[in-house]
């Protein structure tokens, strides 16, 4: 009965969700366990599989377990207590490191990587390298000239605020127009600026940013009486909007977009000049309000980068070595664990499609990785996406 219960719980453990697309809500642990079984009727293969099942079951329990139970009651008397131990983790990958056979027993020792689901994701700070290119500024000419002139100063303020963010390395290339840069990359040998000044090199694990600044009229509706609070009402408003487009690598793949938006009251409509002079916001007041909004928004954006797991494509060298385009500059460290959603199984006992890799050599902008399991077709991994657990 105990053996049947253990097998049922073992199957339950391996069907727990452990998807590589949700790794930022996953904590991984390395565990070593030893499983044993009795050799019956000299069936070595069956004994080995049972020992391996036992080792995997123990590994999943080491990741955490919960105990559930029930009692059988007859005439208000408890006649039987039953307890069920359910693992709260799942095995992402494992490797057999030792096997021992005696006359009566078979023993299997494994190294397993166990995934434990977290209720909340944790964000670890890591280096973020961003090259900022020349942004675009668009203003409606019907707005007051003091606002139109100010947006250029707000653009400079934005850049200074961005440089002050923690763990953000900003490379200033605002002298380069992004659209012209992409044209130069297509045919760099014929582009004068590319020949004279050189093209900026963006590593595959780093980012580029092109900001777009916009200042337009904004009509706000008064929720109390549905009247417009714009040029037809008591105040004039402008909409200040920053669109941030982030690109990754030298191919400039668009990966993230954020919008910072604020309604700016710049004038009061009244027939009383004293009230207008008293209540009309100054440029300094408007600038302070925009600065506070920009700071709080950028902090949320940077946090989003920190909370996003590091990902990369695997490339195979000489059909045997595995590399990624992330290194110490992007926050990769030695022995860090990466997981690939492989789409194929290498072992019938492994219900998860995940493959586990270790970083075993770190360079500035690339790293070498090795698989946990030896039973992997290395060339098959080329261009597969790997996601790293922190």
N, C-alpha and C positions, 0 to 999 in steps of 0.2 A: 504493500500500500504506500509506504514512504517513497519507494522508487518511482511509482506512478505519479505521485504528487510532485516530486522533484522535477520530473520530465515536463509536467504541465506548466510548472512555474518557469522552468528554463525556456520553454517556447514563448511564454508570455513576455519574458525579458527581451527577447530578440525582436519582438514586434513593436516595441516602444519606438516612437518616432525619433529618428536621429538624422535629420536631413541637413546636408551641407549648406542649404540656403538659409538655415536658421541658426548658424553657428554662433552668432553674437549673443544668443540666449543659452549658450551651452558652455559648461565647464568640463574640462577633461582631466582625468587622472590616469597615471600609469600604475598598474597593479600586477603583482606576480602571484600566481596561485598554482597549487598542485592538485590534480584530480586523480582518484584511484578507482579501480574496479576489480572485481573477481573474474578470473578466467574460467569460463564454464565450457565444458565439452571441447576444450582445447581450441576454442574460437578466438584467436588472437585479434582479428579485425574488429569483431564486435566489442571485445574488452577494451581495445584502444579507443573506439568511438565513445563508449560509455565513460571512460576516464577523461577524455577530452570534454565531453558534456559536463561532467562534474567540475572540471577546472573552470570552464566558462561560467557555469552557474555561480561558483564561489566568487569569481571575478566580478560578476554583475552585482552580487550582494555587497562586495566591498565598496562599491560605488554608492551604496545606500539601500535601505530596505524599510518597509513598513509591515507591521504585524496586524493581521486581521483574524478574527476568530468568531466562533459561534459555539453554542452549547446545546446538547440534546436534553430535553426536559421531559420527564414522565411523572405525573402526579405531584407536581411542584418539587420534584427532586432531580438534580442534575446528575445524569447518568454517564455523560460523555462530554469532554471538552475537545474542540478542534481548533488548531491555530494554523494560519496560512501566512507564510513569509513571502512577500512580493518585492522584487527588486524595484527601486525607483530610478534605475539607470539602465543604459543600454551599451553594449559593446560595439565600438566603431570598427575595431580591427584587432587582430591578435597574431602572435607568432609563437610557434612551439620551440622552446629552447632546450628541452631535455625529455627523453623517454627512457623508462626503465622497466624491464620485464623480469619477473621472478617466476617461480613455479606456479604460484597461485594468484598472483596479482599483476596488474599492469598499471603503471604510473606515468602521468603526463604533466610536465611543468610548462606553463605558458607565461608570456608577457602580453598583457592586454591593455588597450587604451579604452577607458570607460567614459562615456559621456553622461553628464548629469544635467538635466534641464533646470534652468533658473527661472524664478518667477519674474525677476527683473534683470535687464541687461546691465552690465557694468561697462563703463567707458574708461579705457586707459589712455592716458596722454601719450602721443607719439609724434615724431617730427612730421611737419607738413611743409613741403617745399613748393612755393607758388611763384611763377613768373607772371608779373602783371604787365599787360600790353596797354597801348593807348586806348582809352575809353572814348565813347561817343557821348556828346551832350546835345540835347534837343530842348528848346524852350519856345513857348508860344509868344509871338511878338506882341500880342495884345496885353500881356502881363506888364506890370510896372517895371521900368528899367532897373530899379534897385534890386529887384528879385532876379532879373535876367543876369545882371552883373555878378550877383552873389553866388550863383550856381557853380561858377568856376572856382571860387574859394572853397565851396563845400566839397567839390571834387578833390581838391588838394587835402582838405581835412580828412576825407575818407581814407585816402592813401596813408596818411600819418597814423590814423587810428588802427588801420589794418597792420601796420608794421609793429605796433605795440602789443599785439596779441601774443600770448605765451605759446612757445613751441611752434611758431610760424616763421619760417624763413622766407622773406620776401626778396625777390630779384626784380629790380626796377628796370623794365624795358618799355617804359611809356614813350620812348622815342620811336617805337616801331608800331606801325599800323598792322593790326592782326590780319585783315583781309589781304593786304599787300604781301604779308609774310607767307600766307598760304600759297599765293601765286608764285612767290620766289622759290618755295620748296618744290614746286612742280617743275621749275626750269631755272634752277639757281645760277647756272653758269652764264646766263644771259641777263641776269638782274644786276644792275650797277650797284645798288645798295648792298646786296648780298656779297658782291665781290669786294667792295671797299671796306665795309663794316663787319662782315661776317654774320652768319645766321646764329641766333641763340640755340644752344643745344638743350633740349628738354628730355631728361631721362624718362624712361617708360613708366617709372613709379612715381613721377612728379606731376605737378599740375600747372596749368596756365589759367589766367583769369582775364576776361575782357568785360569791364563794367560799362553799363549803359545808363546815363543819367537823363531824366526827363522831368520837365516842369510844365504843367498844363493847368488850365482852369478846372475847378472841381465844384460841382453842384452838390450840396449836402441837403438832405431832406430833414426838416424838423419833425420828429416823430409825434409830437403833441398835436400839431394841427396840419401836418402834411404840407406845410409851406416850404418854399425853397429859401435856404439861407445862403444865397449867392448874390450875384449882382442884382437879382430881383428881390432880395430880402434885406436883412440887417447887416450882413457881413460879406466880404469877398474872401474866397478860399482858392488856394492853388493845391494841386496834387503833386507832391515831390516823390519821385519813384526812382529806385535804383534796381536795375536788373543785372544780376551777377551770373555770368555763364562760365562754368569751370570745365576745362578740358584736361585730358590726361595723356601724357606721353608725347612723343614726337609726331604721332599721327593725329593728334588733337581730337581725340574722341570725346564728344560731349557727355559728361558723366553726372553733373549736378547743375541745377539752376535754382537760384533763390531771388526773392523780391523783397526789398525794403521799401515800405510805402508809408507816407505820412501826409495828412491833410494840414496845410499851413494856412492859418488865418493871417491875412496881410493888410486888411483894411476894414474899417467900420463905416457903415452908412448912417449918417445922422445929419440933421440940419444944425446941430449945435457944435460949433467948431471946437469949443473947449472940451466937450466929451470925446470928440474925434481925436483930438491931440492927446488926450489922457489915455484912451483905450486902444489906440492904434498900436499894434506890436512893432517894436523896433527891429531892425535887421539883426542886431545882436541877440535879442530875445528869440527870434526865429532860428538863428544859427545855433544857439544853445539847445533849443528843443530838438533840432535835427541831429545835433551831435549825440545827445542822450539816446535818441532812437537808434542811431547808427551803431553806437557802442553795444547796446543791449542786443540788437539784431546780429551783429558780427559775432558776439560771444555764443549765441545759439548756433550760428552757422559753423563756427570752429568746433563746437561740441559735437555737431553732427558728423564732422570729419573724424573726430576722435572715436566716436561710437561706431563708425563704419569699419568692419573688419578689413584687414589687408588682403587683397586678392591679386592674383597674377596668373599668366599663362605659363604652363610648363613647356620648356623646349629641350629636346633630347639631343645630346652630342655624342657622336660616335656610336650610336645605338646602345649606349650603356650608362652614360652620365646624364643626370637630370639637373637643370638649372631654372631659376626664376629671375625675373627682372626687378627684384626688390632686394635691398641690402641694408646696411647699417644706416644709410642716409634716410631710409623710409621707416626705420624702427624695427627691422628684423634682427633677431638675436639667435645665438647658437642654441641648438636643441629645441627651438620653437616647433610646435606641432602644427602641421597643415593637413587639411582634409580635402579629398577629392571625391565628388559624387561620380563614381566610375561608370555605372550603368551595366556592370557585369560582375558576377561573383566568381571568386577563385576557389571557394571552398563550400561544400554543400551545407556545412554547419554554420556558415556565416550568413545570417539573414539580411544584414545590412549591406547596402551597396557602397558604403563609404570605404575609402582606402586612406590609411594614415601614413604621413611622411614626417621625417625629421629634417630640420636644417642642420647640416653638419659642417658647413664652411661658409662664412659670411664675408663678402667684399663690400665695397662702397655702394654700388648700385646693382649688385646681383648677388645671388647666393646659390649654393649647391645643396640639393636635398637628396635624401635616401629613403626608400620605402621601409615600412616596418616589416611587411611580409616579403619573403623571398619569392613567392609564387606569383609574380607579376610580369606581364609581357611589357617590357620597358618601351619599345617603339610605339606601342599602343597609347602611351600617355602623352605623346606630342600634341601640344596646343590645348590640352585639357586645362580647365580652370581649377586652381587650388585656392583655398581660403584658409587663413591662419587664425588659430585660436590664441587669445592672449591670456 
